[in-house]
Amino acid sequence: MTPEEYIKAYTRGCSNELVHGGYHEWLTTENALAAVELARKETRDRLLYMLNTSIDNAHFFEQLDNYIDELENNKE
């Protein structure tokens, strides 16, 4: 599950107003921290894959540059 999928799954689509007044957070601290941990794991797994499949240092850094470009282009 990507962080984006996690956030969508755990974010309410209804009003966040509570019955007795006030508002409930859309995303709890625990949910946000879990999303961050998912992103860390995804990045770690991708870097390990690149390291294990690189022919040499130049190839690794080429893959790393591509990954950075991908991350920058996927900003919302």
One Martini backbone bead per residue (centre of mass of N, CA, C, O) as a GRO file, in nm:
protein
   76
    1MET     BB    1   0.096   0.037   0.024
    2THR     BB    2   0.062   0.351  -0.021
    3PRO     BB    3   0.045   0.650   0.123
    4GLU     BB    4  -0.197   0.744  -0.044
    5GLU     BB    5  -0.378   0.498   0.012
    6TYR     BB    6  -0.378   0.524   0.317
    7ILE     BB    7  -0.501   0.805   0.341
    8LYS     BB    8  -0.762   0.738   0.187
    9ALA     BB    9  -0.853   0.503   0.383
   10TYR     BB   10  -0.822   0.708   0.664
   11THR     BB   11  -1.013   0.918   0.534
   12ARG     BB   12  -1.272   1.106   0.566
   13GLY     BB   13  -1.579   1.191   0.367
   14CYS     BB   14  -1.694   1.352   0.593
   15SER     BB   15  -1.777   1.520   0.841
   16ASN     BB   16  -1.581   1.651   1.132
   17GLU     BB   17  -1.821   1.695   1.305
   18LEU     BB   18  -1.929   1.677   1.616
   19VAL     BB   19  -2.205   1.623   1.803
   20HIS     BB   20  -2.077   1.801   2.066
   21GLY     BB   21  -1.873   1.944   1.914
   22GLY     BB   22  -1.646   2.015   1.711
   23TYR     BB   23  -1.348   1.846   1.586
   24HIS     BB   24  -1.213   1.602   1.384
   25GLU     BB   25  -0.958   1.464   1.269
   26TRP     BB   26  -0.877   1.340   0.962
   27LEU     BB   27  -0.578   1.276   1.071
   28THR     BB   28  -0.393   1.109   1.261
   29THR     BB   29  -0.092   1.078   1.392
   30GLU     BB   30  -0.072   0.772   1.351
   31ASN     BB   31  -0.146   0.773   1.052
   32ALA     BB   32   0.083   0.959   0.954
   33LEU     BB   33   0.317   0.784   1.061
   34ALA     BB   34   0.245   0.536   0.891
   35ALA     BB   35   0.284   0.676   0.618
   36VAL     BB   36   0.582   0.739   0.659
   37GLU     BB   37   0.674   0.446   0.694
   38LEU     BB   38   0.590   0.358   0.412
   39ALA     BB   39   0.779   0.552   0.262
   40ARG     BB   40   1.041   0.444   0.378
   41LYS     BB   41   1.012   0.154   0.278
   42GLU     BB   42   0.989   0.219  -0.022
   43THR     BB   43   1.267   0.356  -0.043
   44ARG     BB   44   1.440   0.127   0.066
   45ASP     BB   45   1.356  -0.087  -0.144
   46ARG     BB   46   1.447   0.072  -0.394
   47LEU     BB   47   1.748   0.102  -0.315
   48LEU     BB   48   1.809  -0.200  -0.290
   49TYR     BB   49   1.739  -0.271  -0.578
   50MET     BB   50   1.945  -0.087  -0.715
   51LEU     BB   51   2.194  -0.209  -0.577
   52ASN     BB   52   2.138  -0.515  -0.680
   53THR     BB   53   2.112  -0.416  -1.010
   54SER     BB   54   2.380  -0.293  -1.039
   55ILE     BB   55   2.669  -0.285  -1.229
   56ASP     BB   56   2.748   0.008  -1.126
   57ASN     BB   57   2.782   0.319  -1.011
   58ALA     BB   58   2.667   0.461  -1.259
   59HIS     BB   59   2.401   0.299  -1.264
   60PHE     BB   60   2.301   0.374  -0.985
   61PHE     BB   61   2.294   0.689  -1.034
   62GLU     BB   62   2.095   0.674  -1.265
   63GLN     BB   63   1.864   0.549  -1.102
   64LEU     BB   64   1.856   0.771  -0.887
   65ASP     BB   65   1.786   1.004  -1.074
   66ASN     BB   66   1.519   0.879  -1.173
   67TYR     BB   67   1.386   0.864  -0.893
   68ILE     BB   68   1.393   1.163  -0.829
   69ASP     BB   69   1.228   1.252  -1.071
   70GLU     BB   70   0.977   1.088  -0.997
   71LEU     BB   71   0.922   1.228  -0.726
   72GLU     BB   72   0.900   1.521  -0.840
   73ASN     BB   73   0.661   1.448  -1.055
   74ASN     BB   74   0.455   1.334  -0.808
   75LYS     BB   75   0.361   1.589  -0.718
   76GLU     BB   76   0.056   1.756  -0.578
   0.00000   0.00000   0.00000
